Amino acid sequence: MTRRKATRGARADSLWGNRVFARMFAAYAGAAMGEWFDAIAIQVLIVYRWGAGPVTLSWIPVVMALPGLLLGTLAGVAADRLPRIRLMLLSDLFTAAVTVAILAAPNVYALIPLLTLRAGAAAFIAPAQQAVTRHIVPADQLLRATTLNGMLQQSAKIAGPLAGAFVLAALSPGACILAHAAARLLSAGLLWTVRSAEPDPARNREAEKRPSAAAEWREGLRAVVRAKPVLHALLFGFVGLTAILMVDYQFAILLRELAPGRPSLLGWLIAAIGAGSVGIMLLLNKRKRLPYGWGLGGGYALLGAAIAGLGMLPVGAPAAAVLALGLLLGVGNGACIATKIYLLQKEMPAALIGRVFGVDQTLTSLVMLGAPLAGGLLIDAAGARPVFAAFGWATAGVGVLGLLLAPVLWGRRGAGAAEEVRPEASHSA
């Protein structure tokens, strides 16, 4: 199926009439749920079965972020050079194999290299998925496709931990890990059915001399620097994410201070954040345009204000106040996620989508290597509530700057005409 044929069918039958998108969405749904099953089981293995301490546990997000930092831009180049659906399929199969191998890990020291290998395979999936989406979805349906994928991710955040906890209680951590492996195999099977539905990137350039991978990598970086809305969105997101991740992994510590006798409140807070994100994405899903300044600047302002509000709550604050702020946090988070992905998809030529999302993945991994640990050290020294308040207001300040400087950062086009289609972005292959 050519891209023209796929997009024509999608316009006629709606986004769900796009067979490739529908199969990819189903594959992503299974993988997202499986990841949450796995995440719960891994923590139980490390803490309860192997008795590891907090320092050992803190290395897990680091080793899982490192492959994204090292391989992010390479994965972006691969997504623009290789058949993307087949690249995702192979990554799913490799992830399933390593996940099964985790069952045989005798201790945390054997587990860590396996988690690193698995994260390395996962690094290739996101750029490839975004590149495929840009090729198979018409430009006027990109916002809807972006919000649908975002809603799926946030819904998995709500349903995944609940279902995983049920399986864990009824069976064992091994059953949760096997469920993740099975979900990856299901994802690979669905991708197999549409493996020939996209044009081969190499075939599109067969009439011209193929540049080297290094040349394409440099081309991608130059394109990001030249596309000012994209560059500013990546840098804006980097600054905002740094402030957020200073406290993002410390909600349990904050709630232990606010409500020491209610450990279940953490689960409800996570669910409220997910519900807020799903709600705003449902609203955005009905739109055909999304002002960049309001989505990014307004999103960070809401998100930061909610984090600061949580830090300013008194000890013994009612659960309703915590959950209301969680909903607000989710609304801001959902707006930021949807807007950034939509902007990157809309403002870059289709042939460069993999590389720009590879750069984004590298920046995100770079933040994850340092910010959570630094935030933990600050909270250990000063307490959770003042640190949450400080970094919450810092994040809100970044958001307000984004709102005020939107015409400078993203242009008037991003401020009110995002639905227009750039010819080179809509026809590049």
Secondary structure, 3 states (H helix, E strand, C coil): CCHHHHHHHHHHHCHHHCHHHHHHHHHHHHHHHHHHHHHHHHHHHHHHHCCCCHHHHHHHHHHHHHHHHHHHHHHHHHHHHCCHHHHHHHHHHHHHHHHHHHCCCCCHHHHHHHHHHHHHHHCCHHHHHHHHHHHHCCHHHHHHHHHHHHHHHHHHHHHHHHHHHHHHHHCCHHHHHHHHHHHHHHHHHHHHCCCCCCCCHHHHCCCCCCCCHHHHHHHHHHHHHHCHHHHHHHHHHHHHHHHHHCCHHHHHHHHHHHCCCCCCHHHHHHHHHHHHHHHHHHHHCCCCCCCHHHHHHHHHHHHHHHHHHHHHCCCCCCHHHHHHHHHHHHHHHHHHHHHHHHHHHHHCCHHHHHHHHHHHHHHHHHHHHHHHHHHHHHHHHHCHHHHHHHHHHHHHHHHHHHHHCHHHHHHHHHHHCCCCCCHHHHHCC
